[in-house]
Amino acid sequence: MDESERRERRERERGVGERVRVSDEGERGRGIPVRPAFSRLATRVSRLAPALAGVLTALAVLIVWGSLDPVPVMHDEWAYWLQADQYAHLRWSVPSPAMPEFFEQLYVLVTPVFAAKYWPGHAFALAPGFALGLPALMPLVLTAVTGALVFALARRTAGVRVAAATWVLWVGAFGNLRFRAAYFSEVTTSCAWLTAWWALLEWRRTRRTGWMVALAAATGWGAITRPATMFVFALPVGAVVLYDAWRVRVWRHVGVGLAVGTLVLAVLPLWSARVTGDWRATPLALYTRQYLPFDVPGYAVSATRPERVLPPEMQRVRGFLHDIKREQATAPVWRTFAERAGLLLRDAFDGWRLPFTAAFAVGLVTAGAAGWFAIGSAALLVVAYLSQAHTADWTVYYLEAMPAVAFVSVLGLEALLARLGRRRVAAPWPARLAVPLGAAAVLLVAVDVARARAVLARVAAQPRAFHAAVDRLPKRPNIVFVHYAERRNMHLALVANRGVLASADTWVVHDRGPENAQLLAVAPGRTAYVFDERAGTFTELAR
């Protein structure tokens, strides 16, 4: 048994309380007095701190969102909503509607079946909440787990003070709150990242097969949610696993991990076969061919014509996406990287966090192995998405990177304070300032939450008002024909439906003028309304 293995065994035997005691001794070594009563309290709080951080994270996002049953806002969210609703009904898809052109919805196939294009992992995670009638439940659960792991991982690698500061810096960042109060798939993958990192640390500490299973399962689940994101994640993690397997001869664990990961990935051909009828053709590939043939990774803009014609208001979005792809293909790669990284940092250091940009710069140099591993994975994520066209402010693609940015920033601040401390008589600022700093942190996060709630409320006001009005219509089942205004926010969806059309009280469809009578003819039991977006009025149609 070599020295590193002996250290690992001693660490396992000490337990949580001993690790806290050792941390206290470290504080004394830096000249910071630690009272016994304070130490005992710290031990108790330490055991509950990750769970508390998780609960508070979910509470912050719930306040921003405002409901356990919030309607989606963006097109992407509606597609995941539809997909999760189908999974909650134990359906991979439903038959194509009789007249699919009325039901056109971005990122959703309307023929040969009615189904979302997206990889199934996120919708699988959302489905239990839909089954319970609480669509926001699972995003909040995933967010709570993520918040707990942000604290736990930072504490494990750098101590409780760094953990608390990391969590505060991360939780209230505008990009974090805004994109978590939504149905975006990055909520699932960010949880998968941190879960897998924790499993990796535990596997390295204990060499237990169960932790390798957890690592592989979390990585696999992320891969059936956002494959490109988890491929980037798996590169540094895989390198660590292979190095350890070679060093301590645990190749059997690698085999187990590969088997578990393969088992999770096996859902993809099943998903394809059940939706498209061909296990080799994913719904994503079919949708791309039908609607957005240019929307593929790379720097060439495909001239292939889409197979399906879109309504005018959706054609505006297709033109917008095509322009973004053309700009991405012609802009220098370094500029694209700089713009995206800059706006990611803006979202991470907005408001009172701005001074932490200097600490982040210091942390990039002084972070140490854990910090460099985390921020290196984050940087790889930004680099990997350089081949994907999107506007630079769409930083939801990098939600997984935000905890690493906060962690490295706090490590940089610690380095600055340590250097300052060497020039002064040892000052017990952590103990003396714990209460005022904690109060200030609560106040700042509360302001962050209030600001994010106000912004989201403004963005969501129109679609929420529309769907609330639809729910109040006096006659059901019904069809609502939406006549869009000429000038509107094209990124906000009104035409969007539940996943199982046959049992839905309402169909929200496009107003196609004289063709509306054809849809009414195949749905004789439904009352028809026309919604005029410009006037904001509903008019019942006589049959």
N, C-alpha and C positions, 0 to 999 in steps of 0.2 A: 504494500500500500504506500503510494507516494504522499508527499507532504500536502498537496492540494486535496487529495481525497480525505486525509485525516482532518483537515480544516473543515471540509464539508460535513463530515460526521459530527465533529464537535458542535458545529452550528445547528445541526438538526436536534441535538440533544439539549441545547440550551433552552429553546422555546421562546415564545414571544416576550415573556416577562424578563428573561435574561438579556434579550437584545435591547430592550428599553433601558435596563440597568447599564449596559455597556455604553449606550448612547449618552446616558447621564454622566458617566465617567468621562466621556469625551468632552462634554460641556465643561466639566471641572478642569480638564486639561487645558481648555482655552481660557481659563480664568473666570468662568461663569458659575456662580454659586447655584447649587440645586438643593432645595430643602427636601427632606424625606417626605413630608406630606405632599408637596408638589409632585414629587416623583411618583408616589402612589396614585395620585389623581391622574397624572399623565399616562400611567400604565392603563388605567381603566378607560380613559378617553381614547387612547390609542387603539384599543381593541374595537371600539365602536366607530372610530373616525371614518373608515372607508364607507361603511353603510350609511352614516349620516351624510357624507359627501354625495353619495348616490341619490339619497332621498331629496336632498336640497337641489341637486341638479335637475331631477325630474320635476320638482315643484316650480323651479324657475321657468322651465320650458312650458309647463302647463299654464302658468300665468301668462306667458307670452301668447300662447295658442288660444287660451280663453275657454276651452271646452274639451270634454272627452269625446265629443262627436263633431269635430269641426269639418266642414266641407273642404275639399282641396281647392287650390287657387290656380296653380300652373298646370300646363298640359301634362307634364311628366307625372305630377301627383295624381291626376285623374286616371291615367293609365294604370298606375300601381293600385289605385283604389278599385278599379274594375277587376284587375287580376286577383287581388286579395279577396274580393267578394266572391269570385268564382271558386277560388280554392276553399273558402269557408263553406261553400255549398258542395264541396267535393267534386268539382268539375274542373277539368283542364281548360275547357273552352265551351262555348255554346254554339248552336247552329247559326249561320249567317242570317241576319234579318232579311225579311222578304224583299225589301228595297234598300240595299246597303248604302246607296248614295245619300240617303237622308241621315244616316247614323255616322257619317265620317267624323273621326275624332283623331287628333294627332297621337301617334305612337300606338295606335290600335288597329289591328286587322279587322276589316268588316266582311271580308270574303277571302278564302272559302269558309272561314269560321269567324266568330266574334271573339277576339282574344287580344291581349296586350302583346307587344313585341318583346317585352323585357325578360331578362333572365329570371328564373323563378325564385331565387333564394330570399329576396326581400319580401315578396308576396307571401311566401310560406311563413315567414316570421310574423307578418301582419295578420294572417288569417284567423288566429284564435281571438283576437280583439273583434274582428268582424263577426265571428260566430256569436260573440257575447253582446253584440250591438254597441260596442265601444271601440270604434275604429282607431282612436288615438292611444288606446291602452298599450299596445305592444311597442310603438315608437317611444313611449314614455318609459316602459320597462327597459328597453335597450339603452336608452339615455341614462337611466339610473345605474345600470351595470357599468356603462362607460365612465360615468362620473366617479363611481367607487374605485374603478381600476386606475383612473388618472391619479387619484390620491394614493392608492395602495402601491402602485409601481414607483411613483416618485419617492414615497417614504422608504420603500425597500432599498432603493438604490442611493438615496441621498439624505434620508432623515425626515423627521416629521415637519420641521420648519420649512424645508424646501417643498414638501408635499402640500402643506397648507397654502403656501404662496403660489405654487403652480396651479392648484385648483381654482383659487380666486382669480388669477390672471386669465385662466382659460374659460371658466364657466360663463362669465358675463360678456365675453367678446361678441361683438354684434354678429359676425359671420357664424359663430357657433350657435347662438340663440336663434337667429333667423332661420337657419337651415335645419335645425332640429325641430322647430315647431312646424313640421311639414311631413310629407310622406315620402321623402327622398330616400333612395336606397343606400346612400352613404351613412345613414343612421345605423344600418345593419353592419356595413363593412368596418366602420370605425370601432364598433363594439367587437367585431371579430379580430381586428388588429390587436387590440389591447388584451383580449382574452388569450389569444395565441402567444403574445409576449409573456404574459404571466405563466402560462403553461410551459413555455420554453425555460423560464427561470426555475420553475419547480422541477422540471425534468433534469436540468443540469445539477440541481441541488440534491435530488433524491435518487435519480436514475430509475424511477419507477415507470413501468410501461404505461400506466394509466395516464400519466401526464403527456406522454407522447401521443396517446390516443386523443386527448383533449386538444393538443396542438394541431394535429392533423385534421380533426373534425372542425375546429374553428377556421382553419385556413381553407378547408374544402367548402364550408358554408359560404365564406366570403367569395370563393371562386365561382359558385353558382349564383352569386349576386352581382358582382362586378369583376369579371375575370382579369381584366388588365390591371386593376388596382391590386388584386391579390397576387398576381404574378410578380409585380414589383415588390410587394411585401415578402414573398417567398424567397427572393434571391438572397438577401443577407441572412434571413433565418435559416435557409437551407445550408448556407455556407457554414454557419455555426454548428448546426446539427451534424453535418458531415465531418467537420474537424473534430468534434467531440467523439463521434463514433469511431473515428480512426485512432484517437488518442487513448480512449479507455476500452476499445473493442466491444462496442455495444451495437453491432450491425443488425442484430435481431430487432432492436427498437426501430431502426430505420425501415426495416421491412414491414413492421407492424404499422408504422405511420403511413407508408406508401399504400398499404392495403386499405386503411381506413379512408385516406384521402380519395382513393380510386372509387371506393364504395359510395362516397358522397357525390362525386362527379358523375357517377353512373345515372343520376337522375336526369342529366341533360339529354341523352338520346331518347329516354322515355318521354320527356317533356316535348321534344321535337316530334316524335312519332305521334303523340296524342293530339298535337295541335296542327301540324302541317301534313301529317300522314306519311312522313319520311324521316326516319331517325337521323339522317345525315343533313337535313335542311332545317335549320333553326327558325323559329318565328321571327327573330331579328333579321336574318338574311332575307326571308320572304318579304318582310315589311320594307327593308331597304330597296329591294328590287321594285316593289310596287310604288313606293312614294319618294324615297330619297336616295337614288343611286349614287349620288356624289358624297353622301355622308358616311364615308369610310376612312379609317386611319390612312395617313400618307399625305403627300404634297402634290398629288395630281388631282385635277378636278374632272371627274368623269362627265363626258358629254352624252351618256346614255339617257334616253328619255324615260321618265317614270311611267309605269303602266297604268296608273289610275289618275283621273282628273279630280282635282280638289275644288270645293266651293271657294269663291273669291277670298273670303276672310282667312281661310286656311292657306290659300295660295300665297298670301302675303307672308306668312310664316315660312313657307318653303323658299320663297325668294330671299328672305332675310337670312336663312340658314345657308343658302347657296352663296350669298355675298360674303358671309363669314368664312366659308370654306375657300373661296377665291382669294380673300385677303390673307388667310393663313398660309396658302400655298405660295404666295408671292413675297410675303414679308420675311426679312432675315430672321433666322431661328433665334439668334441671340436677343433680338428685340422682343420676340414673342415670349421668350423665357423671362426677360426682365419685366415686362408688363404684368405677366401673370404672378410672378413671385412678388412684385411690388404691391399688387392689390391684395394678395394673400396676407402680406405683412400689414397692410392697412387695416384689414379686417381683424387681424390679431392684436393690433396696437392702437385701436381707435380710442378717442377720448382720453381719459386719465392715464391710459396705458402708454401713451406716446414716449415718456422718458425711458421706458423699458427697451426701446429699440437699441439704446446704447448698451444696456446690459446684455441684450441678445448678441450684439457684435462681440462683446467680451466672451460670452458663453461659447460662441463658435470656436474660440481658441482654447478655452480652459475647461470645457464641459467634462472631459474624461470619457472613458469607454462607453458608459451607459448613454450619456448625452449625445456623443457622436454617432452611436448606433441609431438612436431615435431620429436625430435630425438628418442623418444620412439617408434613412429610409424615406423620410419626408421629401428630401431633395430628389431622390429617385422617382418619386411619384410625380412631381412637377415635370421632370425631364420626360418621363414616359408619356405624359399627355401632350407633349409638344406635337405629336403626330395627329392629335385629335383637334378638330376645329371647334372653338367656342369663344365667346366674348371673354375678355380678360377679367371682367368683374364677376363671372360665374364661378366663384371660388368654392361652391359646394363640392366640386370635384376633388378638393383638397381638404375636406373636413377631417379626414384621418390624420392630417399633418398638424393640426392646431395644437393638440396636447404636447407634441414634441417641441413646437416653437415656444410655448409657455415654459416648459421644463428647462430648456436651454437658457432662456432669458433669466429664470430664477437662479440657475447655476452661475450665470455671469454676474448677477447681483451679489451672490455669495462670495464670489472671487473678489469683487470690488470691496465688499465690506471686510473681508479677511485682510486685504492689503491695507485698508484704512486702520483696522484694529492693531496692526503691528506698529503703527506710529503713535498709538495712544496707550494709556494705562487701560488694562482690560476692563471693559464696561459691560455690565450685565443687562444689555438692552433687550434681549429676547424675553426674559422673565418680567422685567419692569414694564415693558411696553406691550405685553401680550394682550391685555384687555383693551387698551385704546386702539391698537392695531387691528384687533378683531372687530371692534365696533366700526372702525373706518372701513374695513373690508365689507362688512354687511351693508353699510350705507352705499358704498360705491356699486356693489353688485345690484342692490335694489334700484339704483338709478339706471344701471344698464338694462335691467329687466323692464322697467317702465318705458324706457326709450324704444327698446325692441318691440314691445307690445304695441306702442303707438304707431310705429312704422308698419308692422304687419297688419294692424287694423285698417290703415289707409289703403294698403295694397289689396287686402281681401274684401274691402267694403262692398264693391259691386257684385262679385260672384256670390258672396254670402247673402246679400239682400235679394238677389235674383232667386236663389234656391230656397230661401225662406218664403218668398212670395209664392213659388211653385208649390211648396208644402201646404200653403193656405188656400189653394184653389178649391172651390166647393165641390167639384164633381170628380170622382175617381172611378175606375182608372181613366187616364187621360193621355193626350199627346200634346206637347207644347212645341209649336213651330217657332223657332227663334229667327226673327228678322234683324240681323245685325246692323248697327249704325256704321256709316262709312268711315268715320274717324273714331278709332277706339284702341285700347291697349291690346294688341294682337296676341300677347302672351297669356292673357287671362281667358280661361275657357268657360263658355256657357253651355254649349252642346256637349254633354257628357252624361253617361248613363251607368246604372248599376250593371254588374256583371251578368246577371240572369234576367234577360229582357222579358221572358214569358211571364214571370211573376212580379215584375216591377209595376208599382202603382202608376208611375209616370215614365213616358218616353220623352226625352228632350232631343229634338231633331232640328235639322236645317229647314228654314222656310224656302221652298222651291216654287212658290207661286202656284200656277195652275196644276203642277204635278202633285201638289198636296193631296188632291182628291184620290189619286192612285193609292197612296199610303192609307188614307182613311177607308178605302174600299176593302183592304185586307185586315183592317182592325175595326170592325163594325161596333164593338162594344166600348170603344174609348171615346170620351168627349174630347173635342179638339179646341185648342186655344192658340192664338197667335200672340207672341210677345214682340212688341216693337221696342227695341233697345233704346232708340233715340228718345221716344216719348216715355218709356218706362211703364207701358200699359199692357194689360192682357185683354184680349178680345175673344169671346167664345164664337166659334164658327158653327153655323147652322148646317146640318147635313141635308 
